[in-house]
Amino acid sequence: MTKKVPVYVISGFLGSGKTTVLLNMLEHFKQQKKIPGIILNELGDENVEDHLFKGEKIVELLNGCICCTIQEDLKTTLDQYIGQEIDVLIIEGTGVANPLEIKEVLLTPAYMQHFELQSMISLVDASHYLEYQSFFSSSKEIRGLLKEQVTSAHLLVLNKMDLISEKELIKVESKLADQLEDHVPVYRTSFGAVPLEILLEKRMHVVEVEEEGAGEIHHDGEHHHHHHHIEAVKINMIEPINTVVLESELKKLSKQVIRSKGIVLLEETPGLYEFQYAASTLVLNKIEDSENKEYKPSIILIGKEIDEKKVAKFREALK
């Protein structure tokens, strides 16, 4: 089995301190003799901070945002990194990127074979957060984007603490508390200084159901007390599946599973099919070049606090 490359995603609004955190991580990996890969996304025609990354294995995605206009470029870039000699991959989105869209790509069956998402790290500029939340000084789009960056976080870094008063801090943390999951840690700092053991902790929890033994669930190495925060389940499926049964069983999981995707064999018709499931709707598309590429049938369930017993029942029902 190919060793998976650990991936960290850094997000945050413009000026929140993402690049400082990224550079600290890079310095650590170099000290550990590890080879990092970097994907940087900028909105303009060039990366004005390019000089900070001389000599690194870096791919720049310019003139767009990972989450929209150049999402296909992100997939192409990940394809380039498959098989390369890198020990870790760091993705820094633009200040206007929705990190949930980056996560969406990484939780695709093809990329889960090669990459293992460790943590979504979001930075918040404490000195401007209240301003960005104001109906009078920001737009609906900015407020929505900030919410996406906060709610996607496995670790929230509240940066630039040196620029706010205790009274302002209480207001900032009160607003953040309304959007953060209870188990998501908040690290308060200035100048992007976060201990490496906190930054690099594995916080994305995935379980995998292997082909042998339908109810056999393999954890990602985390201790059991984390399992009620499972966000994704990968089910390896080699047997053909009935479409009606698949849709019916997905609907039974709808309270915990926000969406599902995967590659499956169907009983009704030969060939491999890619599927997407969201809002109680199943969409199937035949993979035309399935003979030319190595596709491994699997189902990815994405949600929050996914129940392992229900997953086992789901897997049994599809047999």
N, C-alpha and C positions, 0 to 999 in steps of 0.2 A: 504493500500500500504506500502510495506517495505521501511523503511528509507534507502536511499543510502549512502554508505560510501564515503566521499570525498577522492580523490587520488591525490597525487603530485608525479611527476616523475622528478628525478634529474639526469642530464647527464652531461658529460664533459670529456675531454681527461684526461689521466693519470696525476695526480698531480695538477689538476686545482682547487681543494679545495672542492670537492663534500661532503666529510665526515664532514668537518667543518660546512658546511651549514646544513647538515642533523642533526648534534648534536644540533645546535642552535634551529632548529625546534622542536626537541624532548624535549628540556628543556622548551620551550614555552608551548607545549601541556601538559606537566606534571604540570606546574604551573597553567594551566587552568583546571586541574583535568580531562583531557581527556586521553583516553587509545589509544595509537598509535600502529598500526601494521607496521612492517618493512619487506621489501624484499630486501636483499642485494645479489648482484651477483658478484662473483669473478672468475677469470680465473684459479686460482690454486686449490690445494687440500684442502686448509684451508684459512680462513679469518684471516689475521694477525692483523686485528683491532678488533677482536672479543671481546677483553677485554673492549672496549669502550661502549658495548651495554649490559652489564650484567643486568639481571632483566627485559629486554624488550621482548615484543612479536615479536620475530624476526625469519624469515625463511631465510636460506642461500642457494643460488643456486650456487654450486661450479662446477669447471671443465668445464666451458663453458660460453657462452655469451647468455643473454636473447634473443637476436635477431636472433640466429641461432641454435646452437647445442642443447640448452635446452629450446627452446620456449615452448614445451609441458609441461616442468616442471613449467614454469610460470603459465600456465593455471591450472595445478594441485594445485599449491600453492594458487592461487586465490580461487579455489574451497574450500580449507581448511579454508580460511578466511570468506567465506560466512556463515552467522549465528553466527559468533564469536562476542563477546562483544568488538568491537573496534570502536573508534570514528573517526579515520582517518587512512589512509594507505599511507606510503611513499615508493616509489620504487627507489632504487639507482642502476643504471646499471654499468657495468664495464666501464673502460675508453675507451674500444673499442666497446661499444654497440651502435647500431643504435636505437635511441629513437623512431623513426617512427614505428619500429616493435613492441615496447612495446605499443605504442598508438594503433596500429592495433588490438592487443589483447583486450585492454580495450574497444574498439569500436565494440565489437562483441555483438550481441543481448543478449546472455546469461549473459554476464558480465555487460551490461548496465542496467540490472534490479537491480543489487546489488551495483555497483560502479559508482561514478560520477567523471570523470576526471576534476580536477580544473585548473591545470597548468602544462606545460612542462617547467622546469627550466633548462637552459643550462649554464654551467660555461666555461669560456675561460681564460686560463692562458695568460695574456697580455704579460708577459715577454718572452714567447716562441712562441707566435702565428705566428710571421713573419717567424721564423725558420721553423715551421711546414708547412708553406705555400710555402716554397722555393723548387723549382725543384731540387736544388743541395743537400739539406740536409734532404729531406723527400721523401716518396714514394707516388705513385698515390693513394694507398689505404688509407694512412693517410690523405691526402688532401681531399679525398672523404668523409671519416668518419667525419672529422671536419666540412665539409660543411653540412652534414646531421644533425649533432648536432646543428649547428647554425640555419639552415633553419627550424628546427622543433620547435624552441623555442617560447614560449609565453612571456618569460622573459629571457633576456640574462644578465648574471652577468659577467662583465669584471673584473676579479680578479688579485691580485698581482700588482696593480697600483704603489706600492711603488718601484718596481724594474725596471720601464721604464722611459725614458725621455719624455718630451713633444713632441719632434720630432718623436720619435717612436710611441707615442700614436696617432698622426695624421695619420701615415701610417697604424696602426692597424685598426683604426676606418674607414678609407677609404676602406679597404678591406672588413670589416664587412658590410659596407653599401651596397655593391654589392650583398650580400646574404640575408640580413634581410628584412622582410616586413616593410613598412613604419610605421605601427602602433605598432611594437614590441619595448617595452622600453629596454634601455640598462642602467644597474646600474653599476657605476664604484666604485670599492672598493679595499681594501687590507685585507688580513687575513680572507676572506669570510664573512666579517661583512655586513650583509644586514638587514635593518629594517624588522621586522616580518610582518608589514602591507603590505609591498611590496612583500615579499615572498609568503604570503598566499592569496593574491588577486585572486579571481576567474577570469581566463582569457580564459578558454576554453568555447566556446559558442555553445550550442546545442538547437535546437527546437524540439518539439515533436508534431506530428499530431495524435490526438486521434481518436479512432474508431467512436465516436459519432460526426457527422458533418465533412464531408470530408475536408472542407476548414478551419476547426478550428485549428489554430496553437498555441501551448502553449510554451511560452518562459521559459528559465531557471532562470528567476528572474532578468535578467540584464536590464538595461535601454535601450531604443530604439536606442540610438546613437551607440550601439555596434553591432547592428544586421547585418551590412554590413560585419562583420567579422565572420559570422556563418560558422563553420567548419564541423558540422555534423547535420543531421536531422534524427530523428527516426520516422518512420511511422508505426503505429500499424495497421495490416491488418488481419481481421478475415474472409473476403470473399475470395473464391478461385479466382486465377488470371490466365489469359490466358498467356501462355509462350511467344507467338509471340508479344502480346501487351506489356508485361513487357520489352522485349528486345528493342522493337521499342521506347518506352517511355524513357528508360534509355539513348538511343543514342541521344535523343533530349536534354538531360541534360549534354551531354558530355563536353561542354565548361566550366562548373562549377563543375561538379562532377567527381573527379579523379577516384573514384571507388565506388562500392556498394556491399553490402553483406546482407544476411538476411535468414530468415526461412519463407517459404510461403506454402500455399495450392494451388494446381494446378487444373484448370478446367478439364484438359485432363485425369488426372489419380489420383486416391485416394492416400492419405498419405501426410506427410509433407516432404518438400524438402529444403535442404540448398543450397543457391546459392552464387556465387562469380561473380562479373562483373568488368572487367578491360580491357583497350585497346579495347573497343567495342566488347568484347567477353563475352558471358553469359555461365556459367558452372553450371549445376544443379546436385545434388547428393541426392538420397533418404535417409532419416533418418530412419534407420532400427529399432532403439529402441525407436521410438517416443511414444509408449504406456507406456514405463517404466519411462520416464522422463517428467517433465513439460516444454514443449516447447511452447512459445508464438509467433505466427507468427508476424513478423515485418520486415521492410526494413530499412537498414541504408544507408544513402547517405553521402559520405565523400568528402570534397573538400574545396574550399576557396571562401568566399563571395557568398554563395549559395542564390539565389533569392527565397524569400518566395512565390511570386506569381506563379513562375514556379513549385515550389513544390506542391502548391495547384492544379494546372492543371494536374500535374503528378498523384496525388492521385485520382483526378476525373476520369482520363482516365483509371485507373485500376479497377474502380468499375464495 
